[in-house]
Amino acid sequence: MNVFVVNCGSSSLKYQLIDAQSEVVLAKGLCERIGIDGSRIVFKPACGKKSGEKITIEAPMPDHTNAIRMVLDCLVNEDYGVIRSLDEIGAIGHRVAHGGEKLASSVLLNDDVVKEIEECCELAPLHNPANLIGIRVCHELMPDVPMAAVFDTAFHQTMPRKAYLYGLPYRYYTDYKIRRYGFHGTSHRYVSQKAAQILGVPYESLKTIVCHLGNGASICAVENGRSVDTSMGFTPVAGLVMGTRCGDIDPAIVEYLTEKEHKDVHEINRILNKESGIYGLSGGLVDFRDIRKGCQEGDEKCLRAMDVFMYNIATRVGAYVAAMNGVDAIVFTAGIGENGDQMRKDICEQYWGYLGIKIDDEKNSLSGEDVVISTPDSKVKVLVIGTNEELMIARETMALVKE
Ligand code: AMP
C-alpha cells in the first residue's frame, strides 16, 4: 500500500509517497510560497520515466487546496508521474506538531480527533492551524482514503512527572497546560529504534541518548523504548542553543531586555526565536557549514558560537546519563549531527572521556551512512543515523490502517 505523507506549513507543504511494504520512496518534493507571489512546486520522482529528475513548476497556488491538487496531478502525470491513478494511494499520514496530553500516540483521524487538534492550536499557534489545513484539504480531495495524524509531541508523553513539570504554581499546569512537551518526537523514536536494530539489541532494553542537531535541535533520553526526558519544553525555543533560537535562558532576561531595548515582550520573543542561538552568537551566520569554515580559519565569532553549541550538547547529554543512571548508546542525527564529523569527534574527546567513549576516526569520517563510529572497545556506543520522519509517519499510518 502507498502512503502519502503530508507535512503542511503555513505557506509550504512537504510531501512523500512511500510504498509502505518495501519502504521505498516513490516520489517526494515540496510546494513553496503557497498564497504568496512566486509559488512553485518541486517534484522528484524516484521511479517511472523521469526517475531521479527534479521537476520544478512555477505556477500560482493561491491556497493549500491548489497546492495539494498540483501534487496529486504530478503523482499521476503521464510523463513523469509514479502511479496510474489516485486509487493507488491507500492512506495519508499527516505530520501534526502538537497533540497535547490527550493525543499521546498516532491516531486515525475523525471529527473528534480534529477537534482535539484544534484545541492544541493555542499550544502551537504557528504549526497546528497549518497542519489542520492539510488535513481538511486532503479529506476534501480524497474523502474515502483513511488518514492518520502523527504528532511531534506524542513520543515524549511517556516522560515522568518529575521531568515534565516546571517549578511554577501547579495550577498553571492544570489550568493552562503549561509543562514540558518536547518536540522532534517522530525523529527521536525513529532514530532510537534504528540504533537498537543496528546494535542488534532489543529496543526495550537499551538506554539511548539521541542528539537531533539540525536548525532546530533537541536531545532525548530514551530508556527501554520510552522517552524519559527531552530538552525542548513548552515550546521548541527551549533547551539547546539552536540555529536562531536561544535555548534555555534565565526567564528574568525577558523583562530586563524589554526595559533596556525599549521593546515589547512580543518583539523580545521574536528575537529569542529568530535572532538568537548560533545566529546571534556568531553575528549573523546560521548555516553550520559557514560556522565550521569560520572555526577552521580561527574566526573568533564562529569559535564562540561553536563552543557554546558543543558545551550545550555535552552537558545536556551528561544530565541524561544521570537521569537514566547510565547510557548504552549516543546517537547523532539531523543536518548537523549527520554531517558534523569534526564536531562529533571534538565533543566525544573533550567532554565524554568519563563515559569511556573512543571514536574510530575512519568510521566517523564516513558520510551518508548509518554507522557505529565508536571503536569496538568503547564503553558507550556512538552512532550516526540519518533521521527519516516521513518513513516513521508512513509506518505509523500503515499500522493504524491495518488494525
Ligand atoms: P536540518 O534542520 O536537519 O535540515 O539541518 C540543517 C543544518 O544542517 C544547517 O545548519 C546546515 O548547515 C547543516 N548541514 C547540512 N548539510 C551539512 C553538511 N554537509 N555539512 C555540515 N553541515 C550541514
Boltz pocket constraint, residues with backbone or C-beta under 6 A from the ligand:
constraints:
  - pocket:
      binder: B
      contacts: [[A, 213], [A, 214], [A, 215], [A, 216], [A, 243], [A, 286], [A, 287], [A, 288], [A, 289], [A, 290], [A, 334], [A, 335], [A, 336], [A, 339], [A, 340]]
      max_distance: 6.0
